[in-house]
Amino acid sequence: MGIITGCGLNLTSVPPGDLDAADRLMAEWAEIGCSHVEISARRLDIIVGGRLNLPALRRVADMIDRHGMAPVLHAPHGINLMDRARRDMHLAAAEASVEFCRITGCASMVLHSGHVPAPDWVVQADALLAEERDLLCHLGDLAEAADVNIAVENLIASPTNAGRVIYGADPRALAAQLAATQHPRIGACLDFGHAFLSAATLGFDFIAGCGALSPHVWHLHLHDNFGRPSGGTAIGDAGDEVVLGQGDLHLPMFWGAIPWAELLPEMRFRDGTFGMIELNGRYNAHARGVLDAAQAIAAHLDGAPLINPWEEQ
């Protein structure tokens, strides 16, 4: 087994609740050679009110079986284990996500790191971190029984969310939290695009920050951007952000400014890491080239020269 166990795209671009569209997209991803697919829970309504939605679950499980790609799951984006007022709601959604993984055979589940209003963080940071660790350990025990690894993802710090503390936006802080959690089923999802934008906002060294988190990583979110946070410039629509090169664009790798050649040699990922691609749906027509880029990154992590497939065309 190499460092990257397989590459594939996710279902983020599926219209909400459109299982027929998800089926078609999974067929396309299988056709171009994806070995894995990342199921996007928030797009497919597989969890409703903290419980598994059995009709949707059955449809998605059937798709997984028919299309032949190994599944991994992105748990609902809205789960926030630091939301004390509604913690039971968030925990129920996380527990249902683990159960989905057990039923469908997902080997990895991405879960967002917590965040709180800045005033709460100032006076209660240590307690909030400890509470999140306890909940992660609880989920890790469920994950052990379900034979799935939970990968906690680094989020984005940007000028548009300055009123909240998103501690995991700094990969070094997330690494410290995971080291303190010390559960064999709890690791990290490194989102390179998030880290690149957060580095510009928080001022940490991008490559060093990713390197600090990398020993905990067994799930990657691969995409690109220009390291320019949104905000401060009038934007007409998402297409204008692409033109200006700002925000969380989820571009194909090598289209933006992430310094892949300098970054990748500093990574120390675990063997068997999943190389999942989070591609903006406006680029789905380029999916085959994006998969080639992910496979080139995977080969480079195993010692091959880094090849930019877009330059080969």
Summary of the structure (lengths in Angstrom):
residues: 313
radius of gyration: 18.4
end to end distance: 29.1
largest distance: 54.5
contacts: 1091
relative contact order: 0.14
helix: 51%
strand: 17%
